[in-house]
Amino acid sequence: MNSVQTQGTALVTGASSGIGAVYAQRLAARGFDLLLVARDQERLEAAASKLRAEHGVQVEVLKADLTQKDDVLKIEQRLRSDSSISLLLNNAGIAADGLLANADMDQLERLIQLNVTTVTRLASAAAASFAKAGRGTIINIASVVALFPERFNATYSASKAYVLSLTQSLNAELEGTGVKVQAVLPGVTRTEIWERSGIDATQIPESMVMEAGDMVDAALSGLDQGELVTIPSLPNVSEWEAFVAARYVMAPNLSRSTAAARYK
């Protein structure tokens, strides 16, 4: 039996807690059926039961470890084959603490797999499927450290800069297809990601920490307003517009046949 709602299905990665769990709740309230993906089957099942009861939507649970290629391929295939999926939330991600010079490289490899490779594979599958259908939404969760990498560790910052760049390029590629694309750049958000990565979030000033519900509500408002890039805590959008405009000022001079005079 199909749901009464007609929004289609939202596939949410990292759906068992934090930002992903809040998005699942908000999307269900908007009439989306849900496909919830995470490693913790028990928490997913509990969330699914609650969402079904509260919103009357269909909720499917899919246990997957998105640092493992076989599990990623399973989700990717579902995106390519299931025409009911109309929204992808690329939310699953991990952080890391410490300097690159003395980092645990196996940990960083898992971070890159999840934050970069998995995000790319799922976005590619969704782009193909949604463009064919002439509709759909891809939301990629990046971070404000994409704009200020010096403020955090090298690998996490770089992974989120990748997500921002991927989203901007993908949006250009999908122009005219009917597919909406959005990058969300949260600041510090109150979730389990910090504890899991060994970072003591209690040392961060309260004035810098946003609740996950407020962050997601702002991000969805940005989506409704047609924003390609949403920075939930930025009060003055003209600052972001000036940042983008500066790129376009440089653009004609970024690739020329001669070196700049200062290098001669």
DOMARDO-68513 format. One line per field, with one value per residue: residue number from 1; x, z, y of N, C-alpha, C in turn; residue in one letter. Coordinates in steps of 0.1 Angstrom, whole numbers, padded with zeros to 4 digits. Last residue first. Layout:
<pts>
n [NUM / ...]
n.c1 [X / ...]
n.c3 [Z / ...]
n.c2 [Y / ...]
ca.c1 [X / ...]
ca.c3 [Z / ...]
ca.c2 [Y / ...]
c.c1 [X / ...]
c.c3 [Z / ...]
c.c2 [Y / ...]
res [A / ...]
</pts>
This chain:
<pts>
n [264 / 263 / 262 / 261 / 260 / 259 / 258 / 257 / 256 / 255 / 254 / 253 / 252 / 251 / 250 / 249 / 248 / 247 / 246 / 245 / 244 / 243 / 242 / 241 / 240 / 239 / 238 / 237 / 236 / 235 / 234 / 233 / 232 / 231 / 230 / 229 / 228 / 227 / 226 / 225 / 224 / 223 / 222 / 221 / 220 / 219 / 218 / 217 / 216 / 215 / 214 / 213 / 212 / 211 / 210 / 209 / 208 / 207 / 206 / 205 / 204 / 203 / 202 / 201 / 200 / 199 / 198 / 197 / 196 / 195 / 194 / 193 / 192 / 191 / 190 / 189 / 188 / 187 / 186 / 185 / 184 / 183 / 182 / 181 / 180 / 179 / 178 / 177 / 176 / 175 / 174 / 173 / 172 / 171 / 170 / 169 / 168 / 167 / 166 / 165 / 164 / 163 / 162 / 161 / 160 / 159 / 158 / 157 / 156 / 155 / 154 / 153 / 152 / 151 / 150 / 149 / 148 / 147 / 146 / 145 / 144 / 143 / 142 / 141 / 140 / 139 / 138 / 137 / 136 / 135 / 134 / 133 / 132 / 131 / 130 / 129 / 128 / 127 / 126 / 125 / 124 / 123 / 122 / 121 / 120 / 119 / 118 / 117 / 116 / 115 / 114 / 113 / 112 / 111 / 110 / 109 / 108 / 107 / 106 / 105 / 104 / 103 / 102 / 101 / 100 / 99 / 98 / 97 / 96 / 95 / 94 / 93 / 92 / 91 / 90 / 89 / 88 / 87 / 86 / 85 / 84 / 83 / 82 / 81 / 80 / 79 / 78 / 77 / 76 / 75 / 74 / 73 / 72 / 71 / 70 / 69 / 68 / 67 / 66 / 65 / 64 / 63 / 62 / 61 / 60 / 59 / 58 / 57 / 56 / 55 / 54 / 53 / 52 / 51 / 50 / 49 / 48 / 47 / 46 / 45 / 44 / 43 / 42 / 41 / 40 / 39 / 38 / 37 / 36 / 35 / 34 / 33 / 32 / 31 / 30 / 29 / 28 / 27 / 26 / 25 / 24 / 23 / 22 / 21 / 20 / 19 / 18 / 17 / 16 / 15 / 14 / 13 / 12 / 11 / 10 / 9 / 8 / 7 / 6 / 5 / 4 / 3 / 2 / 1]
n.c1 [0581 / 0560 / 0545 / 0531 / 0520 / 0527 / 0504 / 0479 / 0459 / 0436 / 0425 / 0412 / 0385 / 0381 / 0382 / 0354 / 0345 / 0354 / 0339 / 0313 / 0315 / 0319 / 0295 / 0277 / 0285 / 0276 / 0249 / 0238 / 0244 / 0246 / 0252 / 0243 / 0239 / 0245 / 0240 / 0241 / 0219 / 0185 / 0158 / 0142 / 0142 / 0169 / 0167 / 0149 / 0167 / 0186 / 0170 / 0164 / 0190 / 0197 / 0177 / 0184 / 0210 / 0220 / 0253 / 0278 / 0290 / 0283 / 0297 / 0330 / 0343 / 0348 / 0330 / 0340 / 0368 / 0371 / 0369 / 0350 / 0327 / 0323 / 0315 / 0292 / 0268 / 0260 / 0255 / 0278 / 0297 / 0281 / 0272 / 0264 / 0251 / 0244 / 0220 / 0201 / 0174 / 0167 / 0160 / 0179 / 0191 / 0222 / 0240 / 0265 / 0261 / 0259 / 0285 / 0300 / 0289 / 0295 / 0323 / 0329 / 0318 / 0334 / 0360 / 0357 / 0356 / 0382 / 0397 / 0388 / 0399 / 0427 / 0435 / 0414 / 0405 / 0411 / 0419 / 0397 / 0371 / 0354 / 0351 / 0341 / 0314 / 0306 / 0282 / 0259 / 0240 / 0211 / 0193 / 0162 / 0140 / 0135 / 0138 / 0146 / 0173 / 0181 / 0179 / 0199 / 0223 / 0223 / 0225 / 0251 / 0266 / 0261 / 0274 / 0301 / 0306 / 0303 / 0324 / 0346 / 0343 / 0336 / 0345 / 0372 / 0382 / 0379 / 0396 / 0420 / 0422 / 0427 / 0451 / 0467 / 0466 / 0490 / 0511 / 0506 / 0480 / 0469 / 0435 / 0406 / 0379 / 0345 / 0324 / 0291 / 0260 / 0246 / 0230 / 0199 / 0181 / 0149 / 0134 / 0127 / 0113 / 0130 / 0157 / 0183 / 0201 / 0198 / 0207 / 0234 / 0242 / 0239 / 0257 / 0281 / 0285 / 0290 / 0314 / 0331 / 0326 / 0317 / 0291 / 0274 / 0239 / 0206 / 0178 / 0143 / 0116 / 0085 / 0058 / 0040 / 0027 / 0039 / 0041 / 0046 / 0069 / 0087 / 0089 / 0100 / 0125 / 0138 / 0141 / 0157 / 0180 / 0189 / 0195 / 0215 / 0238 / 0247 / 0222 / 0195 / 0161 / 0140 / 0106 / 0083 / 0075 / 0061 / 0072 / 0077 / 0099 / 0117 / 0120 / 0131 / 0154 / 0168 / 0174 / 0191 / 0212 / 0222 / 0218 / 0212 / 0207 / 0215 / 0235 / 0214 / 0183 / 0162 / 0128 / 0104 / 0075 / 0054 / 0028 / 0009 / -0002 / 0018 / 0006 / 0008]
n.c3 [-0131 / -0114 / -0119 / -0143 / -0147 / -0177 / -0204 / -0211 / -0182 / -0158 / -0143 / -0152 / -0151 / -0121 / -0103 / -0102 / -0092 / -0065 / -0056 / -0054 / -0032 / -0012 / -0015 / -0006 / 0021 / 0028 / 0024 / 0045 / 0077 / 0096 / 0094 / 0102 / 0078 / 0047 / 0017 / -0017 / -0033 / -0023 / -0025 / -0002 / 0006 / 0015 / 0037 / 0052 / 0057 / 0074 / 0096 / 0105 / 0111 / 0133 / 0152 / 0157 / 0168 / 0181 / 0178 / 0194 / 0202 / 0227 / 0242 / 0231 / 0236 / 0255 / 0250 / 0231 / 0226 / 0203 / 0194 / 0176 / 0192 / 0201 / 0177 / 0169 / 0182 / 0182 / 0179 / 0156 / 0144 / 0112 / 0081 / 0051 / 0025 / -0009 / -0031 / -0061 / -0080 / -0114 / -0138 / -0157 / -0158 / -0144 / -0136 / -0136 / -0116 / -0094 / -0094 / -0085 / -0059 / -0049 / -0049 / -0031 / -0007 / -0005 / -0003 / 0022 / 0036 / 0034 / 0046 / 0072 / 0078 / 0074 / 0091 / 0117 / 0117 / 0108 / 0082 / 0065 / 0060 / 0043 / 0054 / 0079 / 0077 / 0057 / 0042 / 0031 / 0003 / -0013 / -0042 / -0055 / -0084 / -0120 / -0143 / -0143 / -0150 / -0128 / -0108 / -0117 / -0117 / -0091 / -0076 / -0083 / -0074 / -0047 / -0041 / -0047 / -0030 / -0005 / -0006 / -0008 / 0015 / 0040 / 0038 / 0029 / 0048 / 0071 / 0066 / 0065 / 0091 / 0103 / 0092 / 0102 / 0129 / 0127 / 0128 / 0107 / 0111 / 0146 / 0159 / 0150 / 0127 / 0119 / 0094 / 0080 / 0063 / 0044 / 0018 / 0010 / -0019 / -0031 / -0043 / -0051 / -0069 / -0085 / -0078 / -0090 / -0079 / -0052 / -0051 / -0057 / -0034 / -0015 / -0024 / -0023 / 0004 / 0011 / -0002 / 0010 / 0041 / 0053 / 0057 / 0066 / 0070 / 0071 / 0064 / 0068 / 0057 / 0062 / 0051 / 0075 / 0097 / 0118 / 0141 / 0133 / 0118 / 0137 / 0155 / 0138 / 0132 / 0156 / 0160 / 0138 / 0144 / 0167 / 0156 / 0136 / 0129 / 0106 / 0082 / 0065 / 0057 / 0036 / 0039 / 0023 / 0031 / 0044 / 0062 / 0082 / 0071 / 0073 / 0101 / 0107 / 0091 / 0103 / 0128 / 0120 / 0109 / 0132 / 0156 / 0143 / 0121 / 0095 / 0076 / 0048 / 0036 / 0009 / 0007 / -0019 / -0026 / -0020 / -0015 / 0011 / 0017 / 0005 / -0009 / 0000]
n.c2 [0374 / 0374 / 0397 / 0392 / 0358 / 0340 / 0335 / 0325 / 0317 / 0313 / 0333 / 0355 / 0353 / 0349 / 0370 / 0375 / 0351 / 0352 / 0374 / 0363 / 0347 / 0367 / 0381 / 0361 / 0360 / 0386 / 0386 / 0373 / 0375 / 0354 / 0320 / 0295 / 0279 / 0284 / 0267 / 0270 / 0273 / 0280 / 0280 / 0281 / 0255 / 0254 / 0271 / 0255 / 0234 / 0248 / 0254 / 0229 / 0220 / 0237 / 0231 / 0204 / 0206 / 0238 / 0251 / 0268 / 0292 / 0297 / 0279 / 0272 / 0239 / 0221 / 0201 / 0184 / 0170 / 0143 / 0117 / 0111 / 0108 / 0134 / 0145 / 0133 / 0136 / 0171 / 0203 / 0218 / 0244 / 0251 / 0235 / 0239 / 0220 / 0223 / 0210 / 0208 / 0195 / 0188 / 0196 / 0200 / 0225 / 0215 / 0196 / 0208 / 0227 / 0209 / 0198 / 0220 / 0222 / 0197 / 0196 / 0217 / 0206 / 0183 / 0194 / 0206 / 0183 / 0173 / 0194 / 0191 / 0165 / 0170 / 0191 / 0205 / 0240 / 0265 / 0265 / 0264 / 0278 / 0266 / 0241 / 0246 / 0245 / 0216 / 0195 / 0173 / 0176 / 0166 / 0166 / 0158 / 0157 / 0151 / 0136 / 0110 / 0115 / 0128 / 0108 / 0089 / 0105 / 0115 / 0091 / 0083 / 0105 / 0104 / 0080 / 0086 / 0108 / 0097 / 0078 / 0095 / 0115 / 0104 / 0077 / 0078 / 0096 / 0080 / 0059 / 0073 / 0081 / 0056 / 0050 / 0070 / 0089 / 0117 / 0135 / 0153 / 0163 / 0165 / 0161 / 0141 / 0139 / 0128 / 0114 / 0110 / 0111 / 0126 / 0132 / 0125 / 0125 / 0120 / 0102 / 0069 / 0054 / 0039 / 0022 / 0020 / 0038 / 0033 / 0007 / 0010 / 0024 / 0004 / -0014 / 0000 / 0002 / -0024 / -0027 / -0008 / 0007 / 0029 / 0025 / -0001 / -0005 / -0014 / 0002 / 0004 / 0024 / 0037 / 0055 / 0076 / 0086 / 0100 / 0085 / 0059 / 0061 / 0071 / 0050 / 0030 / 0042 / 0043 / 0016 / 0009 / 0024 / 0012 / -0014 / -0010 / 0012 / 0023 / 0034 / 0048 / 0047 / 0060 / 0072 / 0094 / 0128 / 0148 / 0164 / 0146 / 0134 / 0155 / 0156 / 0130 / 0131 / 0153 / 0140 / 0120 / 0135 / 0149 / 0123 / 0090 / 0074 / 0080 / 0081 / 0090 / 0087 / 0091 / 0096 / 0090 / 0111 / 0127 / 0121 / 0104 / 0080 / 0053 / 0022 / -0012]
ca.c1 [0591 / 0568 / 0553 / 0543 / 0518 / 0527 / 0516 / 0491 / 0463 / 0443 / 0430 / 0427 / 0391 / 0379 / 0394 / 0364 / 0341 / 0358 / 0354 / 0316 / 0313 / 0329 / 0308 / 0276 / 0287 / 0291 / 0257 / 0240 / 0243 / 0235 / 0256 / 0246 / 0228 / 0253 / 0233 / 0249 / 0228 / 0200 / 0165 / 0145 / 0130 / 0165 / 0175 / 0145 / 0155 / 0190 / 0176 / 0153 / 0183 / 0205 / 0178 / 0171 / 0208 / 0213 / 0239 / 0273 / 0293 / 0278 / 0283 / 0321 / 0339 / 0358 / 0327 / 0331 / 0361 / 0372 / 0378 / 0363 / 0332 / 0327 / 0327 / 0304 / 0277 / 0258 / 0255 / 0265 / 0297 / 0292 / 0270 / 0277 / 0248 / 0254 / 0223 / 0213 / 0179 / 0172 / 0149 / 0174 / 0181 / 0214 / 0226 / 0263 / 0263 / 0248 / 0273 / 0302 / 0289 / 0281 / 0315 / 0333 / 0314 / 0319 / 0357 / 0360 / 0344 / 0371 / 0398 / 0386 / 0384 / 0419 / 0437 / 0425 / 0403 / 0405 / 0430 / 0403 / 0381 / 0357 / 0354 / 0356 / 0320 / 0309 / 0296 / 0263 / 0253 / 0216 / 0205 / 0170 / 0148 / 0132 / 0135 / 0132 / 0165 / 0181 / 0170 / 0186 / 0219 / 0223 / 0213 / 0240 / 0266 / 0257 / 0259 / 0294 / 0307 / 0295 / 0310 / 0343 / 0346 / 0333 / 0331 / 0362 / 0382 / 0373 / 0382 / 0415 / 0420 / 0415 / 0440 / 0464 / 0463 / 0476 / 0511 / 0519 / 0482 / 0477 / 0450 / 0413 / 0391 / 0356 / 0331 / 0304 / 0270 / 0249 / 0244 / 0207 / 0193 / 0158 / 0133 / 0136 / 0105 / 0125 / 0145 / 0172 / 0200 / 0196 / 0193 / 0225 / 0243 / 0231 / 0244 / 0276 / 0282 / 0278 / 0303 / 0327 / 0329 / 0332 / 0295 / 0286 / 0251 / 0218 / 0189 / 0156 / 0124 / 0099 / 0065 / 0048 / 0020 / 0037 / 0039 / 0035 / 0057 / 0083 / 0084 / 0087 / 0115 / 0135 / 0134 / 0144 / 0173 / 0185 / 0185 / 0201 / 0231 / 0253 / 0232 / 0207 / 0171 / 0149 / 0120 / 0086 / 0084 / 0054 / 0069 / 0066 / 0086 / 0113 / 0115 / 0119 / 0144 / 0163 / 0165 / 0179 / 0205 / 0216 / 0222 / 0214 / 0204 / 0201 / 0238 / 0226 / 0190 / 0172 / 0141 / 0112 / 0085 / 0067 / 0033 / 0017 / -0011 / 0015 / 0014 / 0000]
ca.c3 [-0142 / -0114 / -0106 / -0143 / -0142 / -0163 / -0199 / -0218 / -0193 / -0168 / -0136 / -0151 / -0164 / -0131 / -0106 / -0105 / -0106 / -0074 / -0057 / -0064 / -0045 / -0014 / -0018 / -0020 / 0012 / 0030 / 0014 / 0033 / 0065 / 0097 / 0088 / 0112 / 0088 / 0059 / 0029 / -0005 / -0036 / -0021 / -0037 / -0009 / 0001 / 0003 / 0026 / 0048 / 0049 / 0061 / 0087 / 0101 / 0100 / 0121 / 0146 / 0152 / 0155 / 0183 / 0174 / 0193 / 0188 / 0217 / 0239 / 0237 / 0226 / 0254 / 0262 / 0227 / 0238 / 0205 / 0205 / 0171 / 0184 / 0211 / 0184 / 0160 / 0187 / 0178 / 0190 / 0159 / 0154 / 0121 / 0095 / 0058 / 0038 / 0001 / -0020 / -0054 / -0071 / -0101 / -0129 / -0156 / -0168 / -0148 / -0136 / -0145 / -0129 / -0097 / -0098 / -0099 / -0069 / -0050 / -0056 / -0045 / -0012 / -0006 / -0014 / 0010 / 0036 / 0030 / 0031 / 0065 / 0078 / 0066 / 0077 / 0112 / 0121 / 0121 / 0092 / 0069 / 0069 / 0040 / 0040 / 0078 / 0075 / 0070 / 0042 / 0043 / 0008 / -0002 / -0036 / -0046 / -0073 / -0107 / -0144 / -0139 / -0159 / -0140 / -0107 / -0115 / -0129 / -0102 / -0075 / -0086 / -0088 / -0054 / -0039 / -0054 / -0045 / -0009 / -0004 / -0018 / 0001 / 0037 / 0041 / 0023 / 0033 / 0070 / 0068 / 0053 / 0081 / 0107 / 0089 / 0088 / 0126 / 0126 / 0137 / 0108 / 0101 / 0134 / 0159 / 0158 / 0133 / 0121 / 0106 / 0080 / 0070 / 0057 / 0020 / 0020 / -0012 / -0023 / -0049 / -0043 / -0059 / -0090 / -0071 / -0095 / -0094 / -0058 / -0047 / -0066 / -0048 / -0014 / -0021 / -0036 / -0004 / 0016 / -0005 / -0003 / 0035 / 0051 / 0045 / 0071 / 0062 / 0079 / 0057 / 0074 / 0055 / 0066 / 0050 / 0062 / 0088 / 0105 / 0142 / 0142 / 0112 / 0125 / 0159 / 0145 / 0121 / 0149 / 0170 / 0139 / 0131 / 0167 / 0167 / 0133 / 0142 / 0110 / 0092 / 0063 / 0066 / 0036 / 0042 / 0029 / 0024 / 0036 / 0049 / 0085 / 0073 / 0060 / 0094 / 0113 / 0089 / 0089 / 0127 / 0126 / 0100 / 0120 / 0152 / 0154 / 0134 / 0100 / 0090 / 0054 / 0045 / 0014 / 0010 / -0007 / -0029 / -0021 / -0029 / 0005 / 0012 / 0015 / -0009 / 0000]
ca.c2 [0376 / 0362 / 0396 / 0401 / 0372 / 0342 / 0340 / 0320 / 0326 / 0305 / 0321 / 0355 / 0355 / 0338 / 0363 / 0386 / 0355 / 0341 / 0375 / 0374 / 0341 / 0356 / 0388 / 0366 / 0349 / 0382 / 0394 / 0365 / 0384 / 0364 / 0333 / 0305 / 0282 / 0285 / 0272 / 0268 / 0262 / 0282 / 0277 / 0294 / 0261 / 0246 / 0275 / 0268 / 0232 / 0242 / 0265 / 0237 / 0213 / 0236 / 0245 / 0208 / 0200 / 0225 / 0251 / 0254 / 0286 / 0307 / 0276 / 0281 / 0249 / 0232 / 0210 / 0195 / 0174 / 0158 / 0120 / 0114 / 0096 / 0123 / 0150 / 0132 / 0126 / 0158 / 0194 / 0213 / 0233 / 0253 / 0239 / 0242 / 0227 / 0220 / 0219 / 0204 / 0205 / 0183 / 0196 / 0187 / 0222 / 0226 / 0192 / 0197 / 0232 / 0218 / 0189 / 0214 / 0234 / 0202 / 0186 / 0218 / 0219 / 0182 / 0186 / 0215 / 0191 / 0165 / 0191 / 0203 / 0168 / 0160 / 0192 / 0196 / 0226 / 0264 / 0266 / 0252 / 0283 / 0280 / 0242 / 0245 / 0258 / 0222 / 0199 / 0180 / 0172 / 0175 / 0160 / 0167 / 0151 / 0157 / 0150 / 0112 / 0106 / 0135 / 0119 / 0085 / 0098 / 0124 / 0099 / 0075 / 0101 / 0116 / 0081 / 0075 / 0109 / 0109 / 0074 / 0085 / 0118 / 0118 / 0080 / 0068 / 0099 / 0093 / 0056 / 0066 / 0091 / 0063 / 0041 / 0070 / 0075 / 0111 / 0123 / 0147 / 0154 / 0170 / 0160 / 0151 / 0133 / 0138 / 0113 / 0115 / 0103 / 0131 / 0126 / 0133 / 0119 / 0129 / 0115 / 0077 / 0061 / 0052 / 0025 / 0011 / 0037 / 0047 / 0010 / 0002 / 0030 / 0017 / -0019 / -0005 / 0014 / -0018 / -0036 / -0006 / -0006 / 0029 / 0032 / 0006 / -0005 / -0014 / -0005 / 0005 / 0012 / 0038 / 0043 / 0074 / 0077 / 0107 / 0100 / 0062 / 0056 / 0079 / 0063 / 0028 / 0039 / 0056 / 0024 / 0003 / 0026 / 0026 / -0012 / -0015 / 0007 / 0010 / 0036 / 0040 / 0051 / 0048 / 0072 / 0081 / 0118 / 0138 / 0170 / 0156 / 0126 / 0150 / 0168 / 0135 / 0120 / 0154 / 0152 / 0116 / 0126 / 0156 / 0137 / 0100 / 0068 / 0084 / 0085 / 0083 / 0095 / 0082 / 0103 / 0085 / 0101 / 0133 / 0119 / 0115 / 0090 / 0063 / 0034 / 0000]
c.c1 [0603 / 0579 / 0562 / 0551 / 0531 / 0525 / 0515 / 0504 / 0476 / 0446 / 0438 / 0433 / 0406 / 0386 / 0393 / 0377 / 0350 / 0356 / 0359 / 0331 / 0317 / 0328 / 0319 / 0289 / 0287 / 0294 / 0272 / 0249 / 0247 / 0233 / 0245 / 0250 / 0231 / 0244 / 0243 / 0242 / 0237 / 0208 / 0180 / 0154 / 0132 / 0152 / 0172 / 0153 / 0149 / 0178 / 0180 / 0158 / 0171 / 0197 / 0186 / 0171 / 0194 / 0210 / 0233 / 0258 / 0286 / 0281 / 0278 / 0306 / 0329 / 0354 / 0337 / 0328 / 0353 / 0363 / 0380 / 0373 / 0346 / 0333 / 0332 / 0316 / 0291 / 0269 / 0251 / 0265 / 0282 / 0292 / 0283 / 0274 / 0261 / 0250 / 0235 / 0216 / 0191 / 0178 / 0154 / 0162 / 0175 / 0204 / 0216 / 0248 / 0260 / 0249 / 0261 / 0290 / 0291 / 0280 / 0301 / 0324 / 0316 / 0313 / 0341 / 0356 / 0345 / 0358 / 0386 / 0386 / 0381 / 0404 / 0428 / 0424 / 0414 / 0403 / 0424 / 0414 / 0389 / 0368 / 0358 / 0360 / 0335 / 0315 / 0299 / 0278 / 0256 / 0229 / 0210 / 0181 / 0157 / 0140 / 0131 / 0128 / 0150 / 0172 / 0170 / 0176 / 0204 / 0218 / 0212 / 0227 / 0254 / 0256 / 0254 / 0279 / 0299 / 0294 / 0300 / 0329 / 0341 / 0335 / 0328 / 0348 / 0372 / 0372 / 0374 / 0400 / 0415 / 0412 / 0427 / 0453 / 0459 / 0477 / 0497 / 0519 / 0495 / 0479 / 0456 / 0428 / 0398 / 0368 / 0342 / 0311 / 0284 / 0259 / 0249 / 0220 / 0198 / 0169 / 0142 / 0137 / 0114 / 0116 / 0140 / 0158 / 0188 / 0194 / 0189 / 0210 / 0234 / 0231 / 0234 / 0261 / 0276 / 0274 / 0290 / 0315 / 0323 / 0336 / 0309 / 0292 / 0262 / 0230 / 0202 / 0166 / 0138 / 0106 / 0080 / 0054 / 0027 / 0029 / 0034 / 0031 / 0045 / 0070 / 0079 / 0081 / 0101 / 0124 / 0129 / 0135 / 0158 / 0177 / 0180 / 0191 / 0217 / 0245 / 0237 / 0217 / 0183 / 0161 / 0127 / 0101 / 0083 / 0062 / 0062 / 0062 / 0075 / 0100 / 0110 / 0112 / 0131 / 0152 / 0159 / 0169 / 0191 / 0208 / 0215 / 0217 / 0205 / 0198 / 0225 / 0229 / 0202 / 0182 / 0150 / 0125 / 0093 / 0078 / 0047 / 0024 / -0003 / 0005 / 0009 / 0009]
c.c3 [-0137 / -0125 / -0106 / -0130 / -0141 / -0159 / -0184 / -0212 / -0199 / -0180 / -0146 / -0145 / -0164 / -0144 / -0118 / -0110 / -0111 / -0089 / -0066 / -0066 / -0056 / -0027 / -0020 / -0024 / -0003 / 0021 / 0016 / 0023 / 0053 / 0084 / 0088 / 0107 / 0098 / 0071 / 0041 / 0007 / -0024 / -0026 / -0035 / -0021 / -0007 / -0003 / 0013 / 0036 / 0044 / 0052 / 0074 / 0092 / 0096 / 0109 / 0133 / 0145 / 0149 / 0169 / 0177 / 0190 / 0185 / 0203 / 0228 / 0233 / 0233 / 0244 / 0262 / 0238 / 0234 / 0217 / 0208 / 0181 / 0179 / 0203 / 0194 / 0168 / 0179 / 0185 / 0186 / 0170 / 0157 / 0131 / 0102 / 0072 / 0046 / 0014 / -0012 / -0043 / -0063 / -0093 / -0115 / -0146 / -0167 / -0160 / -0140 / -0147 / -0139 / -0111 / -0101 / -0103 / -0083 / -0060 / -0059 / -0054 / -0027 / -0012 / -0016 / -0003 / 0024 / 0028 / 0026 / 0050 / 0071 / 0066 / 0069 / 0097 / 0115 / 0126 / 0106 / 0080 / 0074 / 0049 / 0036 / 0063 / 0074 / 0067 / 0056 / 0043 / 0020 / 0003 / -0025 / -0040 / -0066 / -0096 / -0131 / -0141 / -0156 / -0151 / -0121 / -0116 / -0128 / -0115 / -0087 / -0086 / -0092 / -0069 / -0047 / -0053 / -0052 / -0024 / -0009 / -0017 / -0009 / 0022 / 0036 / 0025 / 0026 / 0055 / 0066 / 0054 / 0068 / 0096 / 0092 / 0085 / 0111 / 0125 / 0137 / 0118 / 0102 / 0124 / 0146 / 0156 / 0140 / 0126 / 0107 / 0093 / 0069 / 0065 / 0033 / 0023 / -0002 / -0017 / -0042 / -0051 / -0051 / -0080 / -0076 / -0089 / -0099 / -0073 / -0053 / -0063 / -0057 / -0028 / -0021 / -0035 / -0017 / 0008 / -0001 / -0007 / 0020 / 0043 / 0044 / 0058 / 0068 / 0069 / 0065 / 0067 / 0062 / 0065 / 0054 / 0063 / 0075 / 0094 / 0129 / 0142 / 0120 / 0118 / 0148 / 0149 / 0127 / 0139 / 0164 / 0149 / 0133 / 0155 / 0168 / 0144 / 0139 / 0122 / 0097 / 0075 / 0066 / 0045 / 0040 / 0031 / 0031 / 0028 / 0040 / 0072 / 0075 / 0060 / 0080 / 0105 / 0095 / 0086 / 0113 / 0126 / 0106 / 0112 / 0141 / 0148 / 0146 / 0114 / 0097 / 0068 / 0050 / 0023 / 0015 / -0006 / -0017 / -0026 / -0031 / -0008 / 0005 / 0008 / 0001 / 0000]
c.c2 [0384 / 0363 / 0384 / 0399 / 0379 / 0356 / 0341 / 0325 / 0320 / 0313 / 0312 / 0343 / 0354 / 0341 / 0354 / 0380 / 0366 / 0345 / 0364 / 0375 / 0351 / 0350 / 0378 / 0373 / 0353 / 0370 / 0391 / 0373 / 0376 / 0371 / 0343 / 0319 / 0293 / 0289 / 0272 / 0275 / 0259 / 0270 / 0280 / 0292 / 0274 / 0251 / 0267 / 0273 / 0245 / 0239 / 0260 / 0249 / 0222 / 0231 / 0245 / 0222 / 0203 / 0219 / 0237 / 0255 / 0273 / 0302 / 0285 / 0278 / 0258 / 0242 / 0221 / 0205 / 0186 / 0162 / 0135 / 0118 / 0099 / 0111 / 0139 / 0136 / 0126 / 0149 / 0180 / 0203 / 0230 / 0241 / 0243 / 0245 / 0227 / 0228 / 0214 / 0215 / 0200 / 0194 / 0191 / 0186 / 0208 / 0222 / 0203 / 0194 / 0221 / 0223 / 0198 / 0206 / 0229 / 0213 / 0191 / 0209 / 0220 / 0195 / 0185 / 0207 / 0201 / 0173 / 0183 / 0201 / 0180 / 0162 / 0182 / 0194 / 0218 / 0250 / 0264 / 0253 / 0271 / 0285 / 0256 / 0244 / 0257 / 0236 / 0204 / 0182 / 0180 / 0169 / 0170 / 0160 / 0162 / 0151 / 0157 / 0127 / 0109 / 0128 / 0127 / 0097 / 0094 / 0117 / 0109 / 0082 / 0093 / 0113 / 0093 / 0076 / 0098 / 0110 / 0085 / 0081 / 0108 / 0122 / 0094 / 0073 / 0090 / 0097 / 0070 / 0063 / 0085 / 0074 / 0048 / 0061 / 0074 / 0096 / 0116 / 0135 / 0146 / 0159 / 0165 / 0150 / 0145 / 0131 / 0124 / 0113 / 0108 / 0124 / 0132 / 0126 / 0129 / 0121 / 0125 / 0091 / 0071 / 0060 / 0039 / 0015 / 0029 / 0046 / 0024 / 0005 / 0023 / 0023 / -0006 / -0009 / 0010 / -0005 / -0030 / -0015 / -0005 / 0016 / 0035 / 0012 / 0003 / -0014 / -0004 / -0004 / 0014 / 0024 / 0045 / 0060 / 0075 / 0099 / 0106 / 0077 / 0060 / 0074 / 0071 / 0041 / 0037 / 0053 / 0037 / 0011 / 0021 / 0029 / 0002 / -0012 / 0003 / 0004 / 0023 / 0044 / 0042 / 0053 / 0059 / 0081 / 0105 / 0129 / 0160 / 0163 / 0136 / 0142 / 0164 / 0146 / 0125 / 0143 / 0154 / 0128 / 0122 / 0147 / 0143 / 0113 / 0079 / 0080 / 0089 / 0089 / 0086 / 0090 / 0092 / 0093 / 0097 / 0124 / 0125 / 0111 / 0101 / 0073 / 0044 / 0012]
res [K / Y / R / A / A / A / T / S / R / S / L / N / P / A / M / V / Y / R / A / A / V / F / A / E / W / E / S / V / N / P / L / S / P / I / T / V / L / E / G / Q / D / L / G / S / L / A / A / D / V / M / D / G / A / E / M / V / M / S / E / P / I / Q / T / A / D / I / G / S / R / E / W / I / E / T / R / T / V / G / P / L / V / A / Q / V / K / V / G / T / G / E / L / E / A / N / L / S / Q / T / L / S / L / V / Y / A / K / S / A / S / Y / T / A / N / F / R / E / P / F / L / A / V / V / S / A / I / N / I / I / T / G / R / G / A / K / A / F / S / A / A / A / A / S / A / L / R / T / V / T / T / V / N / L / Q / I / L / R / E / L / Q / D / M / D / A / N / A / L / L / G / D / A / A / I / G / A / N / N / L / L / L / S / I / S / S / D / S / R / L / R / Q / E / I / K / L / V / D / D / K / Q / T / L / D / A / K / L / V / E / V / Q / V / G / H / E / A / R / L / K / S / A / A / A / E / L / R / E / Q / D / R / A / V / L / L / L / D / F / G / R / A / A / L / R / Q / A / Y / V / A / G / I / G / S / S / A / G / T / V / L / A / T / G / Q / T / Q / V / S / N / M]
</pts>
